[in-house]
Amino acid sequence: MVVVTTPELVGWLMTPDALDGPMGLDELIHRPQWQAFAACRDEGVDPFFVERGGSMARARALCAGCTVRAECLAYAMADELLDGFWAGTSARQRRWLRA
């Protein structure tokens, strides 16, 4: 199953008190368990979706110390449409890794 991820969805995933997300029940039920342990959980989406040429320093710092980085990278690599910064990689870097 390919999931198209938007900044709104990522924001919901990273907000611990969020009750309802911008998704259907099936996606909510199958939300990856590792996401609850991500270092970025309380950060919001701004550090991970920056304008071209913007700084990824905050995202890189969070990813560097994250205990679920391997799971995050596997998740990001599985979805070719996934945008943003995941597991210390940009969308461009992940395309290069897939090649």
Secondary structure, DSSP 8 states (H G I E B T S, - for coil): ------HHHHHHHT-TT--S-SS-HHHHHT--GGGGG-TTTTS-SGGGS--TT---HHHHHHHHT-TTHHHHHHHHHH-TT--S-BTTB-HHHHHHHH-
